[in-house]
Amino acid sequence: MSETDQALALFYNGKTAPRLTGRGEDALAREIVEIARAHGVPIYEDEALVKSLMHLKLGDEIPAGLYRAIAEVIAFAWVLKGRQPEGWTPPQSET
């Protein structure tokens, strides 16, 4: 059995749980990635996480059991874009 390309798109507004806004396999997965790259959306690859989310329907919130994993993905994307959460202050280094 050959491996299938899979891709997901998530939306997070900072107020509610992230939601699945796109999902595809093979050609559609590659198109999702192309569109994301064209719009400067960071790409995060995690095959196990994708498999955990592929059963969701479009518009579904991510399961609570995956909040931490998705929070790490969102933090990764924010760091790549030079952003930080509103009201967040970096920890002060001890001197």
mmCIF file as gemmi writes it, N, C-alpha and C atoms, coordinates in Angstrom:
data_model
loop_
_atom_site.group_PDB
_atom_site.id
_atom_site.type_symbol
_atom_site.label_atom_id
_atom_site.label_alt_id
_atom_site.label_comp_id
_atom_site.label_asym_id
_atom_site.label_entity_id
_atom_site.label_seq_id
_atom_site.pdbx_PDB_ins_code
_atom_site.Cartn_x
_atom_site.Cartn_y
_atom_site.Cartn_z
_atom_site.occupancy
_atom_site.B_iso_or_equiv
_atom_site.pdbx_formal_charge
_atom_site.auth_seq_id
_atom_site.auth_asym_id
_atom_site.pdbx_PDB_model_num
ATOM 1 N N . MET Axp A 1 ? 0.836 -1.178 0 1 0 ? 1 A 1
ATOM 2 C CA . MET Axp A 1 ? 0 0 0 1 0 ? 1 A 1
ATOM 3 C C . MET Axp A 1 ? 0.884 1.246 0 1 0 ? 1 A 1
ATOM 4 N N . SER Axp A 2 ? 0.591 2.189 -0.872 1 0 ? 2 A 1
ATOM 5 C CA . SER Axp A 2 ? 1.418 3.386 -0.955 1 0 ? 2 A 1
ATOM 6 C C . SER Axp A 2 ? 0.956 4.426 0.059 1 0 ? 2 A 1
ATOM 7 N N . GLU Axp A 3 ? 1.901 5.277 0.453 1 0 ? 3 A 1
ATOM 8 C CA . GLU Axp A 3 ? 1.56 6.34 1.385 1 0 ? 3 A 1
ATOM 9 C C . GLU Axp A 3 ? 0.746 7.403 0.665 1 0 ? 3 A 1
ATOM 10 N N . THR Axp A 4 ? -0.146 8.032 1.388 1 0 ? 4 A 1
ATOM 11 C CA . THR Axp A 4 ? -0.992 9.083 0.848 1 0 ? 4 A 1
ATOM 12 C C . THR Axp A 4 ? -0.561 10.413 1.442 1 0 ? 4 A 1
ATOM 13 N N . ASP Axp A 5 ? -0.419 11.439 0.581 1 0 ? 5 A 1
ATOM 14 C CA . ASP Axp A 5 ? -0.172 12.784 1.093 1 0 ? 5 A 1
ATOM 15 C C . ASP Axp A 5 ? -1.442 13.268 1.77 1 0 ? 5 A 1
ATOM 16 N N . GLN Axp A 6 ? -1.291 13.863 2.938 1 0 ? 6 A 1
ATOM 17 C CA . GLN Axp A 6 ? -2.43 14.411 3.668 1 0 ? 6 A 1
ATOM 18 C C . GLN Axp A 6 ? -2.056 15.793 4.183 1 0 ? 6 A 1
ATOM 19 N N . ALA Axp A 7 ? -3.041 16.693 4.199 1 0 ? 7 A 1
ATOM 20 C CA . ALA Axp A 7 ? -2.816 18.037 4.731 1 0 ? 7 A 1
ATOM 21 C C . ALA Axp A 7 ? -4.086 18.534 5.397 1 0 ? 7 A 1
ATOM 22 N N . LEU Axp A 8 ? -3.882 19.368 6.399 1 0 ? 8 A 1
ATOM 23 C CA . LEU Axp A 8 ? -4.984 19.987 7.133 1 0 ? 8 A 1
ATOM 24 C C . LEU Axp A 8 ? -4.753 21.486 7.193 1 0 ? 8 A 1
ATOM 25 N N . ALA Axp A 9 ? -5.829 22.225 7.347 1 0 ? 9 A 1
ATOM 26 C CA . ALA Axp A 9 ? -5.751 23.66 7.618 1 0 ? 9 A 1
ATOM 27 C C . ALA Axp A 9 ? -6.579 23.926 8.865 1 0 ? 9 A 1
ATOM 28 N N . LEU Axp A 10 ? -6.018 24.712 9.763 1 0 ? 10 A 1
ATOM 29 C CA . LEU Axp A 10 ? -6.703 25.052 11.004 1 0 ? 10 A 1
ATOM 30 C C . LEU Axp A 10 ? -6.899 26.558 11.089 1 0 ? 10 A 1
ATOM 31 N N . PHE Axp A 11 ? -7.954 26.967 11.788 1 0 ? 11 A 1
ATOM 32 C CA . PHE Axp A 11 ? -8.214 28.377 12.056 1 0 ? 11 A 1
ATOM 33 C C . PHE Axp A 11 ? -8.281 28.56 13.561 1 0 ? 11 A 1
ATOM 34 N N . TYR Axp A 12 ? -7.591 29.592 14.043 1 0 ? 12 A 1
ATOM 35 C CA . TYR Axp A 12 ? -7.613 29.898 15.472 1 0 ? 12 A 1
ATOM 36 C C . TYR Axp A 12 ? -7.731 31.404 15.642 1 0 ? 12 A 1
ATOM 37 N N . ASN Axp A 13 ? -8.764 31.844 16.366 1 0 ? 13 A 1
ATOM 38 C CA . ASN Axp A 13 ? -8.978 33.275 16.565 1 0 ? 13 A 1
ATOM 39 C C . ASN Axp A 13 ? -8.531 33.76 17.939 1 0 ? 13 A 1
ATOM 40 N N . GLY Axp A 14 ? -7.995 32.871 18.756 1 0 ? 14 A 1
ATOM 41 C CA . GLY Axp A 14 ? -7.528 33.247 20.082 1 0 ? 14 A 1
ATOM 42 C C . GLY Axp A 14 ? -8.616 33.27 21.139 1 0 ? 14 A 1
ATOM 43 N N . LYS Axp A 15 ? -9.849 33.045 20.736 1 0 ? 15 A 1
ATOM 44 C CA . LYS Axp A 15 ? -10.961 33.1 21.685 1 0 ? 15 A 1
ATOM 45 C C . LYS Axp A 15 ? -11.647 31.748 21.877 1 0 ? 15 A 1
ATOM 46 N N . THR Axp A 16 ? -11.691 30.949 20.83 1 0 ? 16 A 1
ATOM 47 C CA . THR Axp A 16 ? -12.322 29.631 20.9 1 0 ? 16 A 1
ATOM 48 C C . THR Axp A 16 ? -11.301 28.582 20.486 1 0 ? 16 A 1
ATOM 49 N N . ALA Axp A 17 ? -11.668 27.333 20.626 1 0 ? 17 A 1
ATOM 50 C CA . ALA Axp A 17 ? -10.76 26.252 20.224 1 0 ? 17 A 1
ATOM 51 C C . ALA Axp A 17 ? -10.49 26.332 18.724 1 0 ? 17 A 1
ATOM 52 N N . PRO Axp A 18 ? -9.289 25.953 18.306 1 0 ? 18 A 1
ATOM 53 C CA . PRO Axp A 18 ? -9.002 25.922 16.869 1 0 ? 18 A 1
ATOM 54 C C . PRO Axp A 18 ? -9.977 24.996 16.143 1 0 ? 18 A 1
ATOM 55 N N . ARG Axp A 19 ? -10.277 25.338 14.9 1 0 ? 19 A 1
ATOM 56 C CA . ARG Axp A 19 ? -11.214 24.568 14.083 1 0 ? 19 A 1
ATOM 57 C C . ARG Axp A 19 ? -10.528 24.083 12.81 1 0 ? 19 A 1
ATOM 58 N N . LEU Axp A 20 ? -10.997 22.944 12.332 1 0 ? 20 A 1
ATOM 59 C CA . LEU Axp A 20 ? -10.522 22.407 11.063 1 0 ? 20 A 1
ATOM 60 C C . LEU Axp A 20 ? -11.219 23.161 9.933 1 0 ? 20 A 1
ATOM 61 N N . THR Axp A 21 ? -10.431 23.803 9.077 1 0 ? 21 A 1
ATOM 62 C CA . THR Axp A 21 ? -11.01 24.572 7.97 1 0 ? 21 A 1
ATOM 63 C C . THR Axp A 21 ? -10.649 24.005 6.606 1 0 ? 21 A 1
ATOM 64 N N . GLY Axp A 22 ? -9.761 23.029 6.578 1 0 ? 22 A 1
ATOM 65 C CA . GLY Axp A 22 ? -9.406 22.393 5.319 1 0 ? 22 A 1
ATOM 66 C C . GLY Axp A 22 ? -8.829 21.024 5.58 1 0 ? 22 A 1
ATOM 67 N N . ARG Axp A 23 ? -9.091 20.113 4.646 1 0 ? 23 A 1
ATOM 68 C CA . ARG Axp A 23 ? -8.601 18.744 4.812 1 0 ? 23 A 1
ATOM 69 C C . ARG Axp A 23 ? -8.542 18.115 3.435 1 0 ? 23 A 1
ATOM 70 N N . GLY Axp A 24 ? -7.451 17.415 3.146 1 0 ? 24 A 1
ATOM 71 C CA . GLY Axp A 24 ? -7.384 16.759 1.85 1 0 ? 24 A 1
ATOM 72 C C . GLY Axp A 24 ? -6.305 15.705 1.783 1 0 ? 24 A 1
ATOM 73 N N . GLU Axp A 25 ? -6.425 14.874 0.763 1 0 ? 25 A 1
ATOM 74 C CA . GLU Axp A 25 ? -5.44 13.826 0.495 1 0 ? 25 A 1
ATOM 75 C C . GLU Axp A 25 ? -4.962 13.957 -0.94 1 0 ? 25 A 1
ATOM 76 N N . ASP Axp A 26 ? -3.758 13.46 -1.183 1 0 ? 26 A 1
ATOM 77 C CA . ASP Axp A 26 ? -3.147 13.43 -2.51 1 0 ? 26 A 1
ATOM 78 C C . ASP Axp A 26 ? -3.127 14.812 -3.154 1 0 ? 26 A 1
ATOM 79 N N . ALA Axp A 27 ? -3.745 14.97 -4.333 1 0 ? 27 A 1
ATOM 80 C CA . ALA Axp A 27 ? -3.672 16.236 -5.069 1 0 ? 27 A 1
ATOM 81 C C . ALA Axp A 27 ? -4.254 17.392 -4.26 1 0 ? 27 A 1
ATOM 82 N N . LEU Axp A 28 ? -5.354 17.154 -3.552 1 0 ? 28 A 1
ATOM 83 C CA . LEU Axp A 28 ? -5.958 18.216 -2.744 1 0 ? 28 A 1
ATOM 84 C C . LEU Axp A 28 ? -5.027 18.611 -1.597 1 0 ? 28 A 1
ATOM 85 N N . ALA Axp A 29 ? -4.357 17.652 -0.999 1 0 ? 29 A 1
ATOM 86 C CA . ALA Axp A 29 ? -3.398 17.949 0.074 1 0 ? 29 A 1
ATOM 87 C C . ALA Axp A 29 ? -2.271 18.822 -0.457 1 0 ? 29 A 1
ATOM 88 N N . ARG Axp A 30 ? -1.757 18.481 -1.616 1 0 ? 30 A 1
ATOM 89 C CA . ARG Axp A 30 ? -0.681 19.277 -2.207 1 0 ? 30 A 1
ATOM 90 C C . ARG Axp A 30 ? -1.164 20.689 -2.538 1 0 ? 30 A 1
ATOM 91 N N . GLU Axp A 31 ? -2.412 20.816 -2.972 1 0 ? 31 A 1
ATOM 92 C CA . GLU Axp A 31 ? -2.973 22.133 -3.272 1 0 ? 31 A 1
ATOM 93 C C . GLU Axp A 31 ? -3.137 22.969 -1.997 1 0 ? 31 A 1
ATOM 94 N N . ILE Axp A 32 ? -3.566 22.342 -0.917 1 0 ? 32 A 1
ATOM 95 C CA . ILE Axp A 32 ? -3.683 23.046 0.366 1 0 ? 32 A 1
ATOM 96 C C . ILE Axp A 32 ? -2.325 23.614 0.774 1 0 ? 32 A 1
ATOM 97 N N . VAL Axp A 33 ? -1.287 22.81 0.644 1 0 ? 33 A 1
ATOM 98 C CA . VAL Axp A 33 ? 0.063 23.254 1.005 1 0 ? 33 A 1
ATOM 99 C C . VAL Axp A 33 ? 0.522 24.38 0.082 1 0 ? 33 A 1
ATOM 100 N N . GLU Axp A 34 ? 0.274 24.256 -1.22 1 0 ? 34 A 1
ATOM 101 C CA . GLU Axp A 34 ? 0.646 25.309 -2.176 1 0 ? 34 A 1
ATOM 102 C C . GLU Axp A 34 ? -0.029 26.628 -1.831 1 0 ? 34 A 1
ATOM 103 N N . ILE Axp A 35 ? -1.321 26.58 -1.545 1 0 ? 35 A 1
ATOM 104 C CA . ILE Axp A 35 ? -2.073 27.793 -1.206 1 0 ? 35 A 1
ATOM 105 C C . ILE Axp A 35 ? -1.524 28.408 0.081 1 0 ? 35 A 1
ATOM 106 N N . ALA Axp A 36 ? -1.25 27.571 1.067 1 0 ? 36 A 1
ATOM 107 C CA . ALA Axp A 36 ? -0.694 28.074 2.327 1 0 ? 36 A 1
ATOM 108 C C . ALA Axp A 36 ? 0.637 28.775 2.076 1 0 ? 36 A 1
ATOM 109 N N . ARG Axp A 37 ? 1.509 28.152 1.317 1 0 ? 37 A 1
ATOM 110 C CA . ARG Axp A 37 ? 2.813 28.762 1.021 1 0 ? 37 A 1
ATOM 111 C C . ARG Axp A 37 ? 2.647 30.078 0.272 1 0 ? 37 A 1
ATOM 112 N N . ALA Axp A 38 ? 1.738 30.109 -0.695 1 0 ? 38 A 1
ATOM 113 C CA . ALA Axp A 38 ? 1.509 31.322 -1.49 1 0 ? 38 A 1
ATOM 114 C C . ALA Axp A 38 ? 1.027 32.485 -0.625 1 0 ? 38 A 1
ATOM 115 N N . HIS Axp A 39 ? 0.385 32.175 0.49 1 0 ? 39 A 1
ATOM 116 C CA . HIS Axp A 39 ? -0.136 33.213 1.377 1 0 ? 39 A 1
ATOM 117 C C . HIS Axp A 39 ? 0.722 33.415 2.629 1 0 ? 39 A 1
ATOM 118 N N . GLY Axp A 40 ? 1.908 32.821 2.641 1 0 ? 40 A 1
ATOM 119 C CA . GLY Axp A 40 ? 2.819 33.014 3.763 1 0 ? 40 A 1
ATOM 120 C C . GLY Axp A 40 ? 2.408 32.317 5.042 1 0 ? 40 A 1
ATOM 121 N N . VAL Axp A 41 ? 1.575 31.294 4.918 1 0 ? 41 A 1
ATOM 122 C CA . VAL Axp A 41 ? 1.149 30.534 6.094 1 0 ? 41 A 1
ATOM 123 C C . VAL Axp A 41 ? 2.23 29.508 6.423 1 0 ? 41 A 1
ATOM 124 N N . PRO Axp A 42 ? 2.738 29.501 7.65 1 0 ? 42 A 1
ATOM 125 C CA . PRO Axp A 42 ? 3.76 28.519 8.007 1 0 ? 42 A 1
ATOM 126 C C . PRO Axp A 42 ? 3.234 27.087 7.86 1 0 ? 42 A 1
ATOM 127 N N . ILE Axp A 43 ? 4.113 26.212 7.417 1 0 ? 43 A 1
ATOM 128 C CA . ILE Axp A 43 ? 3.789 24.793 7.243 1 0 ? 43 A 1
ATOM 129 C C . ILE Axp A 43 ? 4.46 24.023 8.382 1 0 ? 43 A 1
ATOM 130 N N . TYR Axp A 44 ? 3.689 23.191 9.052 1 0 ? 44 A 1
ATOM 131 C CA . TYR Axp A 44 ? 4.193 22.371 10.147 1 0 ? 44 A 1
ATOM 132 C C . TYR Axp A 44 ? 3.877 20.926 9.801 1 0 ? 44 A 1
ATOM 133 N N . GLU Axp A 45 ? 4.898 20.081 9.779 1 0 ? 45 A 1
ATOM 134 C CA . GLU Axp A 45 ? 4.692 18.685 9.395 1 0 ? 45 A 1
ATOM 135 C C . GLU Axp A 45 ? 4.745 17.774 10.617 1 0 ? 45 A 1
ATOM 136 N N . ASP Axp A 46 ? 3.665 17.028 10.817 1 0 ? 46 A 1
ATOM 137 C CA . ASP Axp A 46 ? 3.587 16.052 11.902 1 0 ? 46 A 1
ATOM 138 C C . ASP Axp A 46 ? 2.571 14.993 11.483 1 0 ? 46 A 1
ATOM 139 N N . GLU Axp A 47 ? 3.071 13.908 10.93 1 0 ? 47 A 1
ATOM 140 C CA . GLU Axp A 47 ? 2.213 12.86 10.375 1 0 ? 47 A 1
ATOM 141 C C . GLU Axp A 47 ? 1.239 12.29 11.408 1 0 ? 47 A 1
ATOM 142 N N . ALA Axp A 48 ? 1.72 12.06 12.623 1 0 ? 48 A 1
ATOM 143 C CA . ALA Axp A 48 ? 0.848 11.486 13.66 1 0 ? 48 A 1
ATOM 144 C C . ALA Axp A 48 ? -0.276 12.454 14.03 1 0 ? 48 A 1
ATOM 145 N N . LEU Axp A 49 ? 0.038 13.739 14.113 1 0 ? 49 A 1
ATOM 146 C CA . LEU Axp A 49 ? -0.98 14.734 14.448 1 0 ? 49 A 1
ATOM 147 C C . LEU Axp A 49 ? -2.016 14.838 13.333 1 0 ? 49 A 1
ATOM 148 N N . VAL Axp A 50 ? -1.558 14.82 12.093 1 0 ? 50 A 1
ATOM 149 C CA . VAL Axp A 50 ? -2.492 14.862 10.959 1 0 ? 50 A 1
ATOM 150 C C . VAL Axp A 50 ? -3.435 13.664 11.019 1 0 ? 50 A 1
ATOM 151 N N . LYS Axp A 51 ? -2.888 12.488 11.249 1 0 ? 51 A 1
ATOM 152 C CA . LYS Axp A 51 ? -3.738 11.288 11.326 1 0 ? 51 A 1
ATOM 153 C C . LYS Axp A 51 ? -4.756 11.398 12.457 1 0 ? 51 A 1
ATOM 154 N N . SER Axp A 52 ? -4.369 12.056 13.548 1 0 ? 52 A 1
ATOM 155 C CA . SER Axp A 52 ? -5.289 12.225 14.68 1 0 ? 52 A 1
ATOM 156 C C . SER Axp A 52 ? -6.434 13.178 14.368 1 0 ? 52 A 1
ATOM 157 N N . LEU Axp A 53 ? -6.254 14.03 13.362 1 0 ? 53 A 1
ATOM 158 C CA . LEU Axp A 53 ? -7.259 15.044 13.042 1 0 ? 53 A 1
ATOM 159 C C . LEU Axp A 53 ? -8.036 14.778 11.758 1 0 ? 53 A 1
ATOM 160 N N . MET Axp A 54 ? -7.591 13.832 10.943 1 0 ? 54 A 1
ATOM 161 C CA . MET Axp A 54 ? -8.223 13.601 9.636 1 0 ? 54 A 1
ATOM 162 C C . MET Axp A 54 ? -9.675 13.14 9.742 1 0 ? 54 A 1
ATOM 163 N N . HIS Axp A 55 ? -10.091 12.6 10.876 1 0 ? 55 A 1
ATOM 164 C CA . HIS Axp A 55 ? -11.48 12.132 11.023 1 0 ? 55 A 1
ATOM 165 C C . HIS Axp A 55 ? -12.46 13.281 11.26 1 0 ? 55 A 1
ATOM 166 N N . LEU Axp A 56 ? -11.94 14.463 11.604 1 0 ? 56 A 1
ATOM 167 C CA . LEU Axp A 56 ? -12.822 15.599 11.881 1 0 ? 56 A 1
ATOM 168 C C . LEU Axp A 56 ? -13.52 16.076 10.615 1 0 ? 56 A 1
ATOM 169 N N . LYS Axp A 57 ? -14.7 16.661 10.798 1 0 ? 57 A 1
ATOM 170 C CA . LYS Axp A 57 ? -15.419 17.291 9.694 1 0 ? 57 A 1
ATOM 171 C C . LYS Axp A 57 ? -14.993 18.752 9.634 1 0 ? 57 A 1
ATOM 172 N N . LEU Axp A 58 ? -15.113 19.353 8.462 1 0 ? 58 A 1
ATOM 173 C CA . LEU Axp A 58 ? -14.794 20.767 8.336 1 0 ? 58 A 1
ATOM 174 C C . LEU Axp A 58 ? -15.653 21.568 9.313 1 0 ? 58 A 1
ATOM 175 N N . GLY Axp A 59 ? -15.019 22.484 10.013 1 0 ? 59 A 1
ATOM 176 C CA . GLY Axp A 59 ? -15.709 23.303 11.004 1 0 ? 59 A 1
ATOM 177 C C . GLY Axp A 59 ? -15.654 22.751 12.412 1 0 ? 59 A 1
ATOM 178 N N . ASP Axp A 60 ? -15.27 21.477 12.57 1 0 ? 60 A 1
ATOM 179 C CA . ASP Axp A 60 ? -15.174 20.882 13.907 1 0 ? 60 A 1
ATOM 180 C C . ASP Axp A 60 ? -14.036 21.515 14.703 1 0 ? 60 A 1
ATOM 181 N N . GLU Axp A 61 ? -14.268 21.67 16.02 1 0 ? 61 A 1
ATOM 182 C CA . GLU Axp A 61 ? -13.193 22.074 16.914 1 0 ? 61 A 1
ATOM 183 C C . GLU Axp A 61 ? -12.257 20.892 17.115 1 0 ? 61 A 1
ATOM 184 N N . ILE Axp A 62 ? -10.987 21.189 17.346 1 0 ? 62 A 1
ATOM 185 C CA . ILE Axp A 62 ? -10.056 20.098 17.626 1 0 ? 62 A 1
ATOM 186 C C . ILE Axp A 62 ? -10.414 19.494 18.983 1 0 ? 62 A 1
ATOM 187 N N . PRO Axp A 63 ? -10.174 18.2 19.168 1 0 ? 63 A 1
ATOM 188 C CA . PRO Axp A 63 ? -10.481 17.558 20.45 1 0 ? 63 A 1
ATOM 189 C C . PRO Axp A 63 ? -9.614 18.123 21.582 1 0 ? 63 A 1
ATOM 190 N N . ALA Axp A 64 ? -10.191 18.21 22.766 1 0 ? 64 A 1
ATOM 191 C CA . ALA Axp A 64 ? -9.482 18.757 23.926 1 0 ? 64 A 1
ATOM 192 C C . ALA Axp A 64 ? -8.171 18.021 24.198 1 0 ? 64 A 1
ATOM 193 N N . GLY Axp A 65 ? -8.131 16.737 23.912 1 0 ? 65 A 1
ATOM 194 C CA . GLY Axp A 65 ? -6.92 15.959 24.138 1 0 ? 65 A 1
ATOM 195 C C . GLY Axp A 65 ? -5.75 16.377 23.264 1 0 ? 65 A 1
ATOM 196 N N . LEU Axp A 66 ? -6.02 17.167 22.229 1 0 ? 66 A 1
ATOM 197 C CA . LEU Axp A 66 ? -4.954 17.622 21.332 1 0 ? 66 A 1
ATOM 198 C C . LEU Axp A 66 ? -4.645 19.109 21.503 1 0 ? 66 A 1
ATOM 199 N N . TYR Axp A 67 ? -5.247 19.764 22.494 1 0 ? 67 A 1
ATOM 200 C CA . TYR Axp A 67 ? -5.009 21.199 22.697 1 0 ? 67 A 1
ATOM 201 C C . TYR Axp A 67 ? -3.521 21.52 22.836 1 0 ? 67 A 1
ATOM 202 N N . ARG Axp A 68 ? -2.824 20.752 23.655 1 0 ? 68 A 1
ATOM 203 C CA . ARG Axp A 68 ? -1.404 21.055 23.88 1 0 ? 68 A 1
ATOM 204 C C . ARG Axp A 68 ? -0.603 20.921 22.588 1 0 ? 68 A 1
ATOM 205 N N . ALA Axp A 69 ? -0.83 19.857 21.841 1 0 ? 69 A 1
ATOM 206 C CA . ALA Axp A 69 ? -0.1 19.657 20.586 1 0 ? 69 A 1
ATOM 207 C C . ALA Axp A 69 ? -0.389 20.788 19.605 1 0 ? 69 A 1
ATOM 208 N N . ILE Axp A 70 ? -1.652 21.187 19.505 1 0 ? 70 A 1
ATOM 209 C CA . ILE Axp A 70 ? -2.018 22.263 18.585 1 0 ? 70 A 1
ATOM 210 C C . ILE Axp A 70 ? -1.486 23.6 19.094 1 0 ? 70 A 1
ATOM 211 N N . ALA Axp A 71 ? -1.459 23.802 20.404 1 0 ? 71 A 1
ATOM 212 C CA . ALA Axp A 71 ? -0.881 25.031 20.966 1 0 ? 71 A 1
ATOM 213 C C . ALA Axp A 71 ? 0.586 25.152 20.573 1 0 ? 71 A 1
ATOM 214 N N . GLU Axp A 72 ? 1.3 24.039 20.553 1 0 ? 72 A 1
ATOM 215 C CA . GLU Axp A 72 ? 2.703 24.054 20.141 1 0 ? 72 A 1
ATOM 216 C C . GLU Axp A 72 ? 2.831 24.411 18.666 1 0 ? 72 A 1
ATOM 217 N N . VAL Axp A 73 ? 1.909 23.925 17.844 1 0 ? 73 A 1
ATOM 218 C CA . VAL Axp A 73 ? 1.916 24.261 16.414 1 0 ? 73 A 1
ATOM 219 C C . VAL Axp A 73 ? 1.646 25.756 16.236 1 0 ? 73 A 1
ATOM 220 N N . ILE Axp A 74 ? 0.66 26.27 16.953 1 0 ? 74 A 1
ATOM 221 C CA . ILE Axp A 74 ? 0.328 27.697 16.852 1 0 ? 74 A 1
ATOM 222 C C . ILE Axp A 74 ? 1.505 28.55 17.334 1 0 ? 74 A 1
ATOM 223 N N . ALA Axp A 75 ? 2.127 28.158 18.433 1 0 ? 75 A 1
ATOM 224 C CA . ALA Axp A 75 ? 3.293 28.892 18.936 1 0 ? 75 A 1
ATOM 225 C C . ALA Axp A 75 ? 4.417 28.872 17.907 1 0 ? 75 A 1
ATOM 226 N N . PHE Axp A 76 ? 4.648 27.73 17.283 1 0 ? 76 A 1
ATOM 227 C CA . PHE Axp A 76 ? 5.66 27.601 16.232 1 0 ? 76 A 1
ATOM 228 C C . PHE Axp A 76 ? 5.372 28.59 15.104 1 0 ? 76 A 1
ATOM 229 N N . ALA Axp A 77 ? 4.12 28.641 14.658 1 0 ? 77 A 1
ATOM 230 C CA . ALA Axp A 77 ? 3.735 29.539 13.564 1 0 ? 77 A 1
ATOM 231 C C . ALA Axp A 77 ? 3.918 30.999 13.97 1 0 ? 77 A 1
ATOM 232 N N . TRP Axp A 78 ? 3.544 31.333 15.187 1 0 ? 78 A 1
ATOM 233 C CA . TRP Axp A 78 ? 3.685 32.717 15.647 1 0 ? 78 A 1
ATOM 234 C C . TRP Axp A 78 ? 5.154 33.124 15.709 1 0 ? 78 A 1
ATOM 235 N N . VAL Axp A 79 ? 6.003 32.255 16.226 1 0 ? 79 A 1
ATOM 236 C CA . VAL Axp A 79 ? 7.433 32.562 16.304 1 0 ? 79 A 1
ATOM 237 C C . VAL Axp A 79 ? 7.995 32.791 14.905 1 0 ? 79 A 1
ATOM 238 N N . LEU Axp A 80 ? 7.618 31.953 13.96 1 0 ? 80 A 1
ATOM 239 C CA . LEU Axp A 80 ? 8.105 32.12 12.588 1 0 ? 80 A 1
ATOM 240 C C . LEU Axp A 80 ? 7.683 33.458 11.994 1 0 ? 80 A 1
ATOM 241 N N . LYS Axp A 81 ? 6.53 33.95 12.402 1 0 ? 81 A 1
ATOM 242 C CA . LYS Axp A 81 ? 6.023 35.228 11.889 1 0 ? 81 A 1
ATOM 243 C C . LYS Axp A 81 ? 6.408 36.416 12.779 1 0 ? 81 A 1
ATOM 244 N N . GLY Axp A 82 ? 7.199 36.162 13.834 1 0 ? 82 A 1
ATOM 245 C CA . GLY Axp A 82 ? 7.632 37.236 14.718 1 0 ? 82 A 1
ATOM 246 C C . GLY Axp A 82 ? 6.522 37.806 15.583 1 0 ? 82 A 1
ATOM 247 N N . ARG Axp A 83 ? 5.515 36.999 15.881 1 0 ? 83 A 1
ATOM 248 C CA . ARG Axp A 83 ? 4.373 37.454 16.678 1 0 ? 83 A 1
ATOM 249 C C . ARG Axp A 83 ? 4.444 36.876 18.086 1 0 ? 83 A 1
ATOM 250 N N . GLN Axp A 84 ? 3.613 37.447 18.962 1 0 ? 84 A 1
ATOM 251 C CA . GLN Axp A 84 ? 3.456 36.918 20.315 1 0 ? 84 A 1
ATOM 252 C C . GLN Axp A 84 ? 2.04 37.207 20.775 1 0 ? 84 A 1
ATOM 253 N N . PRO Axp A 85 ? 1.528 36.43 21.708 1 0 ? 85 A 1
ATOM 254 C CA . PRO Axp A 85 ? 0.162 36.652 22.193 1 0 ? 85 A 1
ATOM 255 C C . PRO Axp A 85 ? 0.011 38.036 22.826 1 0 ? 85 A 1
ATOM 256 N N . GLU Axp A 86 ? -1.175 38.616 22.68 1 0 ? 86 A 1
ATOM 257 C CA . GLU Axp A 86 ? -1.47 39.917 23.274 1 0 ? 86 A 1
ATOM 258 C C . GLU Axp A 86 ? -1.309 39.835 24.786 1 0 ? 86 A 1
ATOM 259 N N . GLY Axp A 87 ? -0.608 40.798 25.351 1 0 ? 87 A 1
ATOM 260 C CA . GLY Axp A 87 ? -0.415 40.847 26.793 1 0 ? 87 A 1
ATOM 261 C C . GLY Axp A 87 ? 0.711 39.964 27.305 1 0 ? 87 A 1
ATOM 262 N N . TRP Axp A 88 ? 1.36 39.225 26.416 1 0 ? 88 A 1
ATOM 263 C CA . TRP Axp A 88 ? 2.436 38.326 26.838 1 0 ? 88 A 1
ATOM 264 C C . TRP Axp A 88 ? 3.721 39.114 27.014 1 0 ? 88 A 1
ATOM 265 N N . THR Axp A 89 ? 4.426 38.839 28.085 1 0 ? 89 A 1
ATOM 266 C CA . THR Axp A 89 ? 5.714 39.467 28.334 1 0 ? 89 A 1
ATOM 267 C C . THR Axp A 89 ? 6.761 38.369 28.395 1 0 ? 89 A 1
ATOM 268 N N . PRO Axp A 90 ? 7.826 38.505 27.611 1 0 ? 90 A 1
ATOM 269 C CA . PRO Axp A 90 ? 8.873 37.477 27.671 1 0 ? 90 A 1
ATOM 270 C C . PRO Axp A 90 ? 9.453 37.381 29.077 1 0 ? 90 A 1
ATOM 271 N N . PRO Axp A 91 ? 9.833 36.185 29.498 1 0 ? 91 A 1
ATOM 272 C CA . PRO Axp A 91 ? 10.427 36.039 30.829 1 0 ? 91 A 1
ATOM 273 C C . PRO Axp A 91 ? 11.732 36.824 30.917 1 0 ? 91 A 1
ATOM 274 N N . GLN Axp A 92 ? 11.97 37.398 32.069 1 0 ? 92 A 1
ATOM 275 C CA . GLN Axp A 92 ? 13.209 38.144 32.293 1 0 ? 92 A 1
ATOM 276 C C . GLN Axp A 92 ? 14.314 37.159 32.637 1 0 ? 92 A 1
ATOM 277 N N . SER Axp A 93 ? 15.453 37.344 32.006 1 0 ? 93 A 1
ATOM 278 C CA . SER Axp A 93 ? 16.573 36.459 32.327 1 0 ? 93 A 1
ATOM 279 C C . SER Axp A 93 ? 17.183 36.892 33.659 1 0 ? 93 A 1
ATOM 280 N N . GLU Axp A 94 ? 17.629 35.908 34.398 1 0 ? 94 A 1
ATOM 281 C CA . GLU Axp A 94 ? 18.268 36.199 35.682 1 0 ? 94 A 1
ATOM 282 C C . GLU Axp A 94 ? 19.71 36.564 35.422 1 0 ? 94 A 1
ATOM 283 N N . THR Axp A 95 ? 20.142 37.685 35.98 1 0 ? 95 A 1
ATOM 284 C CA . THR Axp A 95 ? 21.532 38.112 35.781 1 0 ? 95 A 1
ATOM 285 C C . THR Axp A 95 ? 22.296 38.127 37.064 1 0 ? 95 A 1
